[in-house]
Every structure is written in C-alpha cells, then in structure tokens.
Amino acid sequence: MRVGPAGDALDRFEAAWNRLVDGERPRSLAVLSFEDLPALLKNLSPARLSLLQKLRAAGPLSIYELARRLGRDYKNVHTDVTQLASLGLISRGEDNRVTVPWDLLRAELRL
C-alpha cells in the first residue's frame, strides 16, 4: 500500500513500460495506493486490520464465523469485509467464504 499523489502510480507505470520496452520480463506486483494518510486510515482502521490478521491466520471462513471469532456484530463485519474485498485485500471463494490471499501487507508513506 502506498500513500501519495496519483502521479506516483503513473511513475510506476512508466517504469514498468520501460522495462518491457527494454525486453525485461514483467514483474507481478499488486499495489494499492491511497491519496493521503487519512484515506488509508479510513479504509484500514484498527478493527479492519485485526479482521485481516484473524482471517489470514484462520484461513477461509464464512462472514458469520469470522464475526463470531472476532466477537463483533455480523453487520459491521460484513461491511468491513465488503470494503476490504473491493480494495482487493480479501478474496471471496465460490463457497462464499472469505480469505486473505496475502502473506505480507507493507505500507509505504512518502514524506
């Protein structure tokens, strides 16, 4: 995850394009960028970070089971899962269970 202006994403795109033009193989990298720190904190609150950690450790779970294990209200967990899934931080399987497909979540903040 990165916090910074949209131009940073364009710079990364240009660098990737130049690597392809130079004949280098593309590198797979998933980057989630936020405009500023308040946007990052809104989307990745302490409760949502705890949810990601619990889900990563447990493996695929139903939202109901995840809410039970977190000791939180189902509706709030459902809202958080929906938001985190829209950001690509959670995946939903065919059986409707959710999982965290990442081993590492790194945040980078440019000063």
OpenMM code with the backbone's topology and positions (N, CA, C; nanometers):
from openmm import Vec3, app, unit

residues = "MET ARG VAL GLY PRO ALA GLY ASP ALA LEU ASP ARG PHE GLU ALA ALA TRP ASN ARG LEU VAL ASP GLY GLU ARG PRO ARG SER LEU ALA VAL LEU SER PHE GLU ASP LEU PRO ALA LEU LEU LYS ASN LEU SER PRO ALA ARG LEU SER LEU LEU GLN LYS LEU ARG ALA ALA GLY PRO LEU SER ILE TYR GLU LEU ALA ARG ARG LEU GLY ARG ASP TYR LYS ASN VAL HIS THR ASP VAL THR GLN LEU ALA SER LEU GLY LEU ILE SER ARG GLY GLU ASP ASN ARG VAL THR VAL PRO TRP ASP LEU LEU ARG ALA GLU LEU ARG LEU".split()
positions = [
    Vec3(0.0853, -0.1164, 0.0000),
    Vec3(0.0000, 0.0000, 0.0000),
    Vec3(0.0897, 0.1225, 0.0000),
    Vec3(0.0462, 0.2192, -0.0723),
    Vec3(0.1228, 0.3428, -0.0780),
    Vec3(0.0309, 0.4606, -0.0559),
    Vec3(0.0852, 0.5609, 0.0075),
    Vec3(0.0137, 0.6862, 0.0261),
    Vec3(0.0888, 0.7910, -0.0521),
    Vec3(0.0230, 0.8546, -0.1461),
    Vec3(0.0884, 0.9563, -0.2259),
    Vec3(0.0005, 1.0007, -0.3394),
    Vec3(0.0458, 1.0990, -0.4112),
    Vec3(-0.0338, 1.1522, -0.5214),
    Vec3(-0.0457, 1.0528, -0.6357),
    Vec3(-0.1475, 1.0753, -0.7184),
    Vec3(-0.1720, 0.9869, -0.8321),
    Vec3(-0.0516, 0.9795, -0.9261),
    Vec3(0.0284, 1.0835, -0.9310),
    Vec3(0.1469, 1.0848, -1.0168),
    Vec3(0.2447, 0.9734, -0.9845),
    Vec3(0.2475, 0.9296, -0.8581),
    Vec3(0.3361, 0.8182, -0.8207),
    Vec3(0.2984, 0.6915, -0.8979),
    Vec3(0.1682, 0.6672, -0.9111),
    Vec3(0.1234, 0.5492, -0.9847),
    Vec3(0.1637, 0.5600, -1.1310),
    Vec3(0.1548, 0.6793, -1.1862),
    Vec3(0.1957, 0.6995, -1.3255),
    Vec3(0.3454, 0.6766, -1.3420),
    Vec3(0.4239, 0.7174, -1.2439),
    Vec3(0.5689, 0.6937, -1.2489),
    Vec3(0.5997, 0.5439, -1.2472),
    Vec3(0.5265, 0.4673, -1.1641),
    Vec3(0.5476, 0.3218, -1.1591),
    Vec3(0.5072, 0.2577, -1.2919),
    Vec3(0.3977, 0.3069, -1.3513),
    Vec3(0.3541, 0.2549, -1.4805),
    Vec3(0.4607, 0.2815, -1.5861),
    Vec3(0.5147, 0.4027, -1.5885),
    Vec3(0.6170, 0.4374, -1.6869),
    Vec3(0.7410, 0.3490, -1.6703),
    Vec3(0.7818, 0.3268, -1.5453),
    Vec3(0.8990, 0.2418, -1.5217),
    Vec3(0.8732, 0.0993, -1.5702),
    Vec3(0.7528, 0.0470, -1.5448),
    Vec3(0.7188, -0.0886, -1.5908),
    Vec3(0.7173, -0.0940, -1.7427),
    Vec3(0.6624, 0.0084, -1.8050),
    Vec3(0.6575, 0.0152, -1.9511),
    Vec3(0.7995, 0.0137, -2.0087),
    Vec3(0.8872, 0.0928, -1.9514),
    Vec3(1.0251, 0.0996, -1.9991),
    Vec3(1.0965, -0.0346, -1.9828),
    Vec3(1.0675, -0.1071, -1.8738),
    Vec3(1.1277, -0.2393, -1.8563),
    Vec3(1.0816, -0.3334, -1.9675),
    Vec3(0.9533, -0.3251, -2.0048),
    Vec3(0.9018, -0.4092, -2.1135),
    Vec3(0.9661, -0.3729, -2.2464),
    Vec3(0.9797, -0.2443, -2.2724),
    Vec3(1.0433, -0.1982, -2.3970),
    Vec3(1.1873, -0.2472, -2.4043),
    Vec3(1.2549, -0.2524, -2.2901),
    Vec3(1.3936, -0.2987, -2.2852),
    Vec3(1.4048, -0.4509, -2.2888),
    Vec3(1.2899, -0.5198, -2.2997),
    Vec3(1.2917, -0.6646, -2.3126),
    Vec3(1.2921, -0.7399, -2.1811),
    Vec3(1.2726, -0.6724, -2.0697),
    Vec3(1.2692, -0.7415, -1.9408),
    Vec3(1.1325, -0.8064, -1.9207),
    Vec3(1.1316, -0.9143, -1.8469),
    Vec3(1.0049, -0.9814, -1.8153),
    Vec3(0.9275, -0.8981, -1.7138),
    Vec3(0.7965, -0.8940, -1.7298),
    Vec3(0.7164, -0.8179, -1.6324),
    Vec3(0.7197, -0.8831, -1.4946),
    Vec3(0.7202, -0.7990, -1.3924),
    Vec3(0.7155, -0.8463, -1.2550),
    Vec3(0.5740, -0.8273, -1.2029),
    Vec3(0.5237, -0.9297, -1.1363),
    Vec3(0.3902, -0.9207, -1.0788),
    Vec3(0.3989, -0.8468, -0.9463),
    Vec3(0.3211, -0.7413, -0.9361),
    Vec3(0.3214, -0.6604, -0.8144),
    Vec3(0.1826, -0.6015, -0.7971),
    Vec3(0.1248, -0.6219, -0.6825),
    Vec3(-0.0060, -0.5637, -0.6519),
    Vec3(0.0172, -0.4430, -0.5625),
    Vec3(-0.0261, -0.3272, -0.6068),
    Vec3(-0.0071, -0.2036, -0.5314),
    Vec3(-0.1430, -0.1382, -0.5105),
    Vec3(-0.1705, -0.1043, -0.3884),
    Vec3(-0.2920, -0.0327, -0.3525),
    Vec3(-0.2486, 0.1039, -0.3028),
    Vec3(-0.2906, 0.2086, -0.3708),
    Vec3(-0.2475, 0.3440, -0.3359),
    Vec3(-0.3641, 0.4251, -0.2809),
    Vec3(-0.3340, 0.5057, -0.1801),
    Vec3(-0.4295, 0.5998, -0.1240),
    Vec3(-0.3745, 0.7397, -0.1402),
    Vec3(-0.4637, 0.8349, -0.1571),
    Vec3(-0.4238, 0.9729, -0.1813),
    Vec3(-0.3464, 1.0323, -0.0639),
    Vec3(-0.3910, 1.0011, 0.0577),
    Vec3(-0.3254, 1.0570, 0.1757),
    Vec3(-0.3459, 0.9639, 0.2945),
    Vec3(-0.2807, 0.9961, 0.4063),
    Vec3(-0.2879, 0.9127, 0.5254),
    Vec3(-0.4300, 0.9015, 0.5803),
    Vec3(-0.5087, 1.0090, 0.5860),
    Vec3(-0.6472, 0.9921, 0.6334),
    Vec3(-0.7272, 0.8915, 0.5502),
    Vec3(-0.7049, 0.8867, 0.4199),
    Vec3(-0.7752, 0.7895, 0.3352),
    Vec3(-0.7305, 0.6471, 0.3681),
    Vec3(-0.6020, 0.6289, 0.3930),
    Vec3(-0.5513, 0.4973, 0.4318),
    Vec3(-0.6135, 0.4540, 0.5635),
    Vec3(-0.6129, 0.5423, 0.6617),
    Vec3(-0.6651, 0.5079, 0.7940),
    Vec3(-0.8158, 0.4845, 0.7929),
    Vec3(-0.8864, 0.5527, 0.7048),
    Vec3(-1.0309, 0.5305, 0.6915),
    Vec3(-1.0590, 0.3906, 0.6383),
    Vec3(-0.9792, 0.3469, 0.5416),
    Vec3(-1.0005, 0.2175, 0.4789),
    Vec3(-0.9377, 0.1018, 0.5541),
    Vec3(-0.8347, 0.1284, 0.6309),
    Vec3(-0.7664, 0.0226, 0.7055),
    Vec3(-0.7597, 0.0619, 0.8529),
    Vec3(-0.8759, 0.0670, 0.9150),
    Vec3(-0.8878, 0.1021, 1.0567),
    Vec3(-0.8284, -0.0094, 1.1427),
    Vec3(-0.8061, 0.0153, 1.2708),
    Vec3(-0.7569, -0.0918, 1.3586),
    Vec3(-0.8480, -0.2154, 1.3578),
    Vec3(-0.9795, -0.1949, 1.3538),
    Vec3(-1.0717, -0.3090, 1.3508),
    Vec3(-1.0550, -0.3888, 1.2217),
    Vec3(-1.0374, -0.3205, 1.1101),
    Vec3(-1.0193, -0.3903, 0.9828),
    Vec3(-0.8846, -0.4605, 0.9759),
    Vec3(-0.7822, -0.4003, 1.0321),
    Vec3(-0.6513, -0.4657, 1.0359),
    Vec3(-0.6583, -0.5922, 1.1204),
    Vec3(-0.7264, -0.5851, 1.2337),
    Vec3(-0.7455, -0.7029, 1.3184),
    Vec3(-0.8224, -0.8113, 1.2444),
    Vec3(-0.9235, -0.7715, 1.1682),
    Vec3(-1.0016, -0.8649, 1.0871),
    Vec3(-0.9112, -0.9352, 0.9865),
    Vec3(-0.8264, -0.8592, 0.9170),
    Vec3(-0.7348, -0.9184, 0.8189),
    Vec3(-0.6404, -1.0179, 0.8857),
    Vec3(-0.5871, -0.9809, 1.0011),
    Vec3(-0.4933, -1.0687, 1.0709),
    Vec3(-0.5612, -1.1982, 1.1159),
    Vec3(-0.6803, -1.1865, 1.1720),
    Vec3(-0.7539, -1.3048, 1.2184),
    Vec3(-0.7887, -1.3954, 1.1004),
    Vec3(-0.8358, -1.3365, 0.9922),
    Vec3(-0.8748, -1.4136, 0.8754),
    Vec3(-0.7543, -1.4803, 0.8104),
    Vec3(-0.6425, -1.4117, 0.8031),
    Vec3(-0.5210, -1.4704, 0.7449),
    Vec3(-0.4760, -1.5910, 0.8264),
    Vec3(-0.4818, -1.5794, 0.9579),
    Vec3(-0.4388, -1.6883, 1.0458),
    Vec3(-0.5344, -1.8072, 1.0397),
    Vec3(-0.6640, -1.7800, 1.0276),
    Vec3(-0.7650, -1.8862, 1.0320),
    Vec3(-0.7840, -1.9573, 0.8991),
    Vec3(-0.7595, -1.8876, 0.7904),
    Vec3(-0.7913, -1.9443, 0.6591),
    Vec3(-0.9342, -1.9095, 0.6220),
    Vec3(-0.9851, -1.9669, 0.5126),
    Vec3(-1.1180, -1.9303, 0.4639),
    Vec3(-1.2274, -1.9521, 0.5694),
    Vec3(-1.3118, -1.8500, 0.5851),
    Vec3(-1.4223, -1.8545, 0.6814),
    Vec3(-1.5453, -1.7887, 0.6216),
    Vec3(-1.6610, -1.8259, 0.6726),
    Vec3(-1.7819, -1.7506, 0.6400),
    Vec3(-1.7756, -1.6193, 0.7177),
    Vec3(-1.8482, -1.5211, 0.6716),
    Vec3(-1.8506, -1.3938, 0.7428),
    Vec3(-1.9101, -1.4126, 0.8813),
    Vec3(-2.0092, -1.4981, 0.8918),
    Vec3(-2.0703, -1.5257, 1.0212),
    Vec3(-1.9663, -1.5803, 1.1190),
    Vec3(-1.8886, -1.6792, 1.0738),
    Vec3(-1.7866, -1.7391, 1.1608),
    Vec3(-1.6776, -1.6380, 1.1951),
    Vec3(-1.6403, -1.5567, 1.0989),
    Vec3(-1.5397, -1.4532, 1.1238),
    Vec3(-1.5895, -1.3558, 1.2300),
    Vec3(-1.7142, -1.3119, 1.2182),
    Vec3(-1.7718, -1.2201, 1.3173),
    Vec3(-1.7735, -1.2847, 1.4557),
    Vec3(-1.8090, -1.4131, 1.4604),
    Vec3(-1.8114, -1.4841, 1.5885),
    Vec3(-1.6729, -1.4888, 1.6517),
    Vec3(-1.5720, -1.5211, 1.5711),
    Vec3(-1.4350, -1.5305, 1.6241),
    Vec3(-1.3801, -1.3948, 1.6669),
    Vec3(-1.4233, -1.2901, 1.5983),
    Vec3(-1.3793, -1.1549, 1.6350),
    Vec3(-1.4592, -1.0977, 1.7521),
    Vec3(-1.5731, -1.1588, 1.7831),
    Vec3(-1.6598, -1.1058, 1.8878),
    Vec3(-1.7238, -0.9745, 1.8470),
    Vec3(-1.7540, -0.9628, 1.7167),
    Vec3(-1.8116, -0.8400, 1.6629),
    Vec3(-1.9470, -0.8675, 1.5999),
    Vec3(-2.0237, -0.7627, 1.5798),
    Vec3(-2.1541, -0.7697, 1.5167),
    Vec3(-2.1399, -0.8128, 1.3707),
    Vec3(-2.2250, -0.9054, 1.3265),
    Vec3(-2.2202, -0.9581, 1.1901),
    Vec3(-2.2291, -0.8462, 1.0860),
    Vec3(-2.3225, -0.7541, 1.1044),
    Vec3(-2.3432, -0.6475, 1.0056),
    Vec3(-2.2171, -0.5629, 0.9878),
    Vec3(-2.1507, -0.5300, 1.0980),
    Vec3(-2.0280, -0.4494, 1.0889),
    Vec3(-1.9149, -0.5260, 1.0217),
    Vec3(-1.9033, -0.6541, 1.0525),
    Vec3(-1.8001, -0.7364, 0.9892),
    Vec3(-1.8305, -0.7508, 0.8399),
    Vec3(-1.9570, -0.7693, 0.8063),
    Vec3(-1.9959, -0.7793, 0.6651),
    Vec3(-1.9581, -0.6515, 0.5904),
    Vec3(-1.9848, -0.5365, 0.6506),
    Vec3(-1.9486, -0.4078, 0.5895),
    Vec3(-1.7976, -0.3983, 0.5693),
    Vec3(-1.7213, -0.4369, 0.6717),
    Vec3(-1.5750, -0.4314, 0.6619),
    Vec3(-1.5236, -0.5275, 0.5548),
    Vec3(-1.5766, -0.6477, 0.5509),
    Vec3(-1.5337, -0.7458, 0.4502),
    Vec3(-1.5640, -0.6948, 0.3104),
    Vec3(-1.6817, -0.6369, 0.2919),
    Vec3(-1.7191, -0.5833, 0.1605),
    Vec3(-1.6216, -0.4748, 0.1166),
    Vec3(-1.5879, -0.3848, 0.2076),
    Vec3(-1.4944, -0.2769, 0.1747),
    Vec3(-1.3548, -0.3317, 0.1459),
    Vec3(-1.3070, -0.4224, 0.2293),
    Vec3(-1.1740, -0.4797, 0.2087),
    Vec3(-1.1679, -0.5629, 0.0805),
    Vec3(-1.2766, -0.6295, 0.0466),
    Vec3(-1.2813, -0.7054, -0.0796),
    Vec3(-1.2787, -0.6115, -0.1989),
    Vec3(-1.3469, -0.4980, -0.1884),
    Vec3(-1.3461, -0.4022, -0.3000),
    Vec3(-1.2075, -0.3432, -0.3214),
    Vec3(-1.1259, -0.3410, -0.2168),
    Vec3(-0.9878, -0.2931, -0.2282),
    Vec3(-0.8929, -0.4033, -0.2735),
    Vec3(-0.9405, -0.5272, -0.2791),
    Vec3(-0.8568, -0.6390, -0.3199),
    Vec3(-0.7786, -0.7013, -0.2069),
    Vec3(-0.8112, -0.6671, -0.0828),
    Vec3(-0.7385, -0.7213, 0.0310),
    Vec3(-0.7988, -0.8520, 0.0822),
    Vec3(-0.9208, -0.8816, 0.0405),
    Vec3(-0.9898, -1.0053, 0.0768),
    Vec3(-1.0466, -1.0659, -0.0509),
    Vec3(-1.0398, -1.1990, -0.0599),
    Vec3(-1.0988, -1.2709, -0.1732),
    Vec3(-1.2171, -1.3521, -0.1238),
    Vec3(-1.3156, -1.3653, -0.2108),
    Vec3(-1.4352, -1.4434, -0.1790),
    Vec3(-1.4357, -1.5664, -0.2697),
    Vec3(-1.4465, -1.6843, -0.2085),
    Vec3(-1.4471, -1.8085, -0.2844),
    Vec3(-1.5850, -1.8420, -0.3388),
    Vec3(-1.5894, -1.9458, -0.4212),
    Vec3(-1.7166, -1.9905, -0.4783),
    Vec3(-1.8139, -2.0350, -0.3703),
    Vec3(-1.7609, -2.0821, -0.2563),
    Vec3(-1.8454, -2.1258, -0.1457),
    Vec3(-1.8864, -2.0090, -0.0562),
    Vec3(-1.8517, -1.8862, -0.1000),
    Vec3(-1.8850, -1.7614, -0.0311),
    Vec3(-1.8025, -1.7389, 0.0951),
    Vec3(-1.7032, -1.8262, 0.1191),
    Vec3(-1.6140, -1.7998, 0.2316),
    Vec3(-1.5110, -1.6971, 0.1863),
    Vec3(-1.4590, -1.6228, 0.2822),
    Vec3(-1.3627, -1.5179, 0.2514),
    Vec3(-1.2255, -1.5571, 0.3052),
    Vec3(-1.1232, -1.5034, 0.2395),
    Vec3(-0.9862, -1.5332, 0.2788),
    Vec3(-0.8966, -1.4148, 0.2451),
    Vec3(-0.7810, -1.4111, 0.3072),
    Vec3(-0.6797, -1.3095, 0.2770),
    Vec3(-0.5714, -1.3778, 0.1940),
    Vec3(-0.5574, -1.3396, 0.0671),
    Vec3(-0.4622, -1.4075, -0.0204),
    Vec3(-0.3186, -1.3556, -0.0082),
    Vec3(-0.2912, -1.2718, 0.0885),
    Vec3(-0.1600, -1.2094, 0.1017),
    Vec3(-0.0873, -1.2607, 0.2246),
    Vec3(0.0438, -1.2760, 0.2138),
    Vec3(0.1265, -1.3105, 0.3290),
    Vec3(0.1827, -1.1851, 0.3941),
    Vec3(0.1919, -1.0789, 0.3164),
    Vec3(0.2574, -0.9575, 0.3633),
    Vec3(0.1788, -0.8362, 0.3173),
    Vec3(0.1613, -0.7443, 0.4070),
    Vec3(0.0988, -0.6170, 0.3755),
    Vec3(0.1977, -0.5092, 0.4192),
    Vec3(0.2540, -0.4397, 0.3221),
    Vec3(0.3565, -0.3391, 0.3517),
    Vec3(0.3012, -0.2034, 0.3198),
    Vec3(0.3138, -0.1111, 0.4136),
    Vec3(0.2677, 0.0254, 0.3923),
    Vec3(0.3888, 0.1160, 0.3732),
    Vec3(0.3789, 0.2020, 0.2756),
    Vec3(0.4879, 0.2950, 0.2450),
    Vec3(0.4287, 0.4344, 0.2458),
    Vec3(0.4896, 0.5233, 0.3195),
    Vec3(0.4407, 0.6596, 0.3306),
    Vec3(0.5529, 0.7541, 0.2906),
    Vec3(0.5292, 0.8294, 0.1846),
    Vec3(0.6286, 0.9231, 0.1344),
    Vec3(0.6117, 1.0563, 0.2064),
    Vec3(0.7204, 1.1081, 0.2598),
    Vec3(0.7157, 1.2364, 0.3311),
    Vec3(0.7489, 1.3516, 0.2388),
] * unit.nanometer
topology = app.Topology()
chain = topology.addChain("A")
for resn in residues:
    res = topology.addResidue(resn, chain)
    for name in ("N", "CA", "C"):
        topology.addAtom(name, app.Element.getBySymbol(name[0]), res)
